[in-house]
Amino acid sequence: MYNLVSKLKNNKSIWPYFFEFLTVLLSVYLAFLITEWRENHKEKQETKLAIERLNQEIFQNYKVMISFKKDVAKRLEKMQVVEEIIEPQYSFNDYIGVFNGFRYTNFNDASWKRASDAKTGNLMPIEYIEGVHALYSNNYYLTHHNLGINKLMYSDYIFDKKKCKYAYNIAELYVWQQATWSIENTCDYTRFIQEYRNDFETLLQQDSAAHAYFTRRDTLSKEQWKKLRSQEFNHINSFTKSDNRQKVFAKIRSLKTIAKTR
């Protein structure tokens, strides 16, 4: 080894090539580092932008959920009143004009789909993406809950004078389900925004209604929050404690029994 080093020292014509090779190697390595840094920086910027867009979409859905929750509770109460004026000689179709209980709703999901399909979704914090997935899963269930009532609304039940009131009561149960789900879903949205408050601060400041709703719940203690949710559930559940509800369930069971025997 010593002899090899001595020969290299004595052979001065080799050193320029050696330094040239070392320079090229170092240049390639630095170029690789710079390219990698640029890619990482680009991915971080794209991920940051994707999260911002996703938060904006979540906030818009939050506002929809707040409105949906309030509206469904009012409509459920109105349905209880309308039920008292339904007469057996009229079909569901005859008083369809006053049937405004069921509430269709749509949630935006374009940003969520892009984040789910793109590489940026994998670069988002795992806790964040799991929380977002839970919100959009609930949106999906609530939206597809519409399909059952939509089928009922366009079925022969609404023209049958004997079955129309049961159709109305079934629709009433659907609305009750909407109301209970909306309480849970709005709660989940509020907690998510609480957890990532800094990302939603500007959006909250831009919408006074959503900001007021959020602030009222943001200042509650854990026990106060639990009490508020309990009160909301009790309010909704009070609408289902009617004699007609048990009659509806009994009629549904009898219709199923008849259908099985045919």
C-alpha positions in Angstrom: 0.0 0.0 0.0 2.9 2.4 0.9 4.6 1.6 -2.4 1.3 2.4 -4.3 1.0 5.7 -2.6 4.6 6.5 -3.3 4.2 5.7 -7.0 1.1 8.0 -7.2 3.1 10.8 -5.6 6.0 10.3 -8.0 3.7 10.0 -11.1 2.4 13.6 -11.1 0.5 13.1 -14.4 -2.2 11.0 -12.6 -3.2 13.6 -10.1 -5.1 15.9 -12.5 -7.2 13.0 -13.6 -7.9 12.0 -10.1 -9.0 15.5 -9.0 -11.1 15.8 -12.2 -12.8 12.5 -11.3 -13.4 13.6 -7.7 -14.9 16.9 -9.0 -17.3 15.1 -11.3 -18.3 12.7 -8.6 -18.9 15.5 -6.1 -20.9 17.5 -8.7 -23.1 14.5 -9.4 -23.7 13.9 -5.7 -24.5 17.6 -5.1 -26.9 17.6 -8.1 -28.6 14.5 -6.7 -29.0 16.2 -3.3 -30.4 19.4 -4.9 -32.9 17.4 -7.0 -34.0 15.4 -3.9 -34.4 18.6 -1.9 -36.5 20.2 -4.7 -38.7 17.1 -4.9 -39.2 17.0 -1.1 -39.9 20.8 -1.1 -42.4 20.4 -4.0 -44.2 17.5 -2.2 -44.4 19.5 1.0 -45.9 22.4 -0.8 -48.4 20.2 -2.7 -49.4 18.5 0.6 -49.8 21.8 2.4 -52.0 23.1 -0.5 -54.0 19.9 -0.5 -54.6 20.2 3.3 -55.7 23.8 2.9 -58.2 22.9 0.2 -59.4 19.9 2.2 -59.9 22.1 5.3 -61.9 24.6 3.2 -64.1 21.7 2.0 -64.5 20.4 5.5 -65.5 23.8 6.8 -68.1 24.1 4.0 -69.5 20.7 5.0 -69.5 21.8 8.6 -71.8 24.7 7.7 -74.1 22.4 5.7 -74.2 20.0 8.7 -75.1 22.8 11.2 -77.9 24.0 8.9 -79.1 20.4 8.3 -79.2 19.7 12.0 -81.3 22.7 12.8 -83.6 22.2 9.9 -84.3 18.5 10.4 -85.2 19.1 14.1 -87.8 21.7 13.1 -89.2 19.6 10.3 -89.5 16.6 12.6 -91.5 18.7 15.0 -93.8 19.9 12.2 -94.3 16.3 11.0 -95.7 15.5 14.4 -98.3 18.3 14.0 -99.2 17.3 10.4 -99.7 13.7 11.5 -102.6 14.8 13.6 -104.5 16.2 10.6 -104.1 13.1 8.4 -107.4 11.4 7.8 -107.9 7.8 6.6 -109.9 8.9 3.5 -106.9 10.8 2.1 -103.9 9.3 0.4 -100.3 10.4 1.1 -100.4 12.0 -2.3 -103.3 14.3 -1.3 -101.3 16.0 1.4 -97.9 15.8 -0.2 -97.8 19.6 -0.2 -97.5 19.7 3.5 -95.0 16.9 3.7 -91.8 18.8 4.1 -90.1 16.7 6.7 -87.5 14.8 4.8 -84.4 16.9 4.1 -82.0 16.1 1.2 -78.5 17.2 1.7 -75.3 17.0 -0.3 -71.7 17.3 0.9 -68.7 18.3 -1.1 -66.1 15.6 -1.5 -63.9 16.7 -4.5 -60.9 17.7 -2.4 -61.2 14.5 -0.4 -61.3 12.3 -3.5 -58.2 14.1 -4.9 -56.4 13.6 -1.6 -57.4 10.0 -1.4 -56.2 9.2 -4.9 -53.0 11.3 -5.0 -49.6 10.7 -3.4 -50.2 13.8 -1.2 -52.8 11.9 0.8 -50.0 9.4 1.9 -47.9 12.4 3.0 -50.5 13.9 5.3 -50.2 13.2 9.1 -51.8 9.9 9.9 -54.0 11.3 12.7 -55.3 14.0 10.5 -56.2 11.8 7.6 -57.9 9.3 9.9 -60.0 12.1 11.3 -61.0 13.3 7.8 -61.8 9.8 6.7 -64.3 9.4 9.6 -66.0 12.7 8.7 -66.5 11.8 5.1 -67.6 8.3 6.0 -70.4 9.8 8.1 -71.3 12.2 5.2 -71.6 9.1 3.0 -74.0 7.3 5.3 -76.1 10.4 5.9 -76.4 11.1 2.1 -77.2 7.5 1.2 -79.8 7.4 3.9 -81.8 9.5 1.4 -82.2 6.6 -0.9 -84.7 4.7 1.3 -87.1 7.6 1.8 -86.7 8.6 -1.9 -87.9 5.1 -2.8 -90.8 5.4 -0.4 -91.8 8.8 -1.7 -92.2 7.4 -5.2 -93.8 4.1 -4.3 -97.4 3.0 -4.6 -97.8 3.6 -0.9 -98.5 7.3 -1.4 -101.6 6.6 -3.5 -103.0 3.9 -1.3 -105.5 5.3 1.3 -105.0 2.4 3.6 -101.2 2.5 3.5 -100.5 6.1 3.2 -100.4 6.9 6.9 -98.0 4.1 7.5 -95.8 5.6 4.7 -95.9 8.9 6.4 -95.0 7.4 9.8 -92.1 5.5 8.2 -90.9 8.7 6.6 -91.2 10.2 10.1 -88.8 7.6 11.4 -86.4 8.3 8.6 -86.4 12.0 9.6 -85.9 11.1 13.2 -82.8 9.0 12.2 -81.5 12.0 10.2 -81.9 14.2 13.3 -80.1 11.9 15.6 -77.2 11.3 13.1 -76.9 15.0 12.5 -76.3 15.6 16.2 -73.4 13.1 16.2 -72.0 14.3 13.0 -72.0 18.0 13.9 -70.3 17.0 17.2 -67.6 15.1 15.2 -67.0 18.1 13.0 -66.8 20.5 15.9 -64.2 18.3 17.7 -62.2 18.0 14.5 -62.0 21.7 14.1 -61.1 22.1 17.7 -58.2 19.7 17.3 -56.9 21.7 14.2 -58.1 25.1 15.4 -55.2 27.1 13.9 -55.9 25.8 10.4 -59.6 26.8 10.7 -59.2 30.2 12.5 -59.3 32.3 9.3 -62.3 30.3 8.0 -64.2 30.7 11.2 -63.6 34.5 11.3 -65.0 34.8 7.8 -68.4 33.2 8.7 -70.1 34.7 11.7 -72.8 32.0 12.0 -70.4 29.1 12.0 -68.0 31.0 14.3 -70.8 31.6 16.8 -71.9 28.0 16.7 -68.4 26.8 17.2 -67.5 29.3 19.9 -70.5 28.3 22.0 -69.3 24.7 22.1 -65.6 25.5 22.2 -65.9 27.1 25.6 -67.8 24.2 27.2 -66.2 21.8 29.6 -66.3 18.1 28.9 -69.3 17.7 31.3 -71.1 20.7 29.8 -70.6 19.3 26.3 -71.9 15.9 27.4 -75.0 17.6 29.0 -75.7 19.6 25.9 -75.6 16.6 23.6 -77.9 14.7 26.0 -80.4 17.6 25.9 -80.3 17.6 22.1 -80.9 13.8 22.0 -83.7 14.0 24.5 -85.4 16.7 22.5 -85.3 14.6 19.3 -86.3 11.4 21.1 -89.3 13.1 22.6 -90.9 13.2 19.2 -90.8 9.4 18.8 -92.8 8.7 22.0 -96.2 8.6 20.3 -98.7 5.8 20.3 -98.6 5.8 16.5 -94.9 4.7 16.5 -95.7 1.3 18.1 -98.6 0.9 15.7 -96.3 1.5 12.8 -93.8 -1.1 14.0 -96.6 -3.6 14.5 -98.0 -2.9 11.0 -94.5 -3.3 9.4 -94.0 -6.6 11.2 -97.4 -7.9 10.0 -96.8 -6.8 6.4 -93.4 -8.6 6.5 -95.1 -11.7 7.8 -97.8 -11.6 5.1 -95.1 -11.2 2.4 -93.2 -14.2 3.6 -96.2 -16.4 3.5 -97.0 -15.5 -0.1 
